[in-house]
Amino acid sequence: MELTRRDATAALAAIGATGGAALGARRIRCDHDPAPRPEEGISDEQITKTMIAIADVVYPDAVSGIDGFVGGFLDGRLDDRSHATAIRETVSELDERAREWHDGSIAELPAETRDRLLREVGADSAEEDPTGTLAERARYYVVNELLLALYASPRGGELVGIENPQGHPGGTESYRRGP
């Protein structure tokens, strides 16, 4: 199943993010000021590369087009200042662990090692908590963020039998059919 940036925009709209407007504004701003701001630490490009690498191990094998999809979704999500700061801090801390434990950034590691890192940190079994431990924040801001993007899009929702995710019109016919 090929995901596109259009699917990312649909997912952003479904969760109530500003979607296309944020995406366009972010692109214009990045064209004029591509460098990260000093107070932000890790750049948006590094966050996107890391999240794409993690999506590669979190998403089902049937999914393709991850780069554009995750990049498009993050364009909208990184526009929310407080949420973006928390994503940035969590991804940065995860990347530090990858460097300490596996001698490379998450984006540089093989898929098996990325999967093992998430398990070693505890993100596979932790309860999500935006203010908790690294495992809880990784679950909330990284794993769940990526899964939200996938399953909030109509095409991604089809993978788990959600043909009409919340926020996407399906007409009265979709409510009359059985599962």
Summary of the structure (lengths in Angstrom):
residues: 179
radius of gyration: 16.5
end to end distance: 20.8
largest distance: 54.2
contacts: 557
relative contact order: 0.16
helix: 68%
strand: 1%
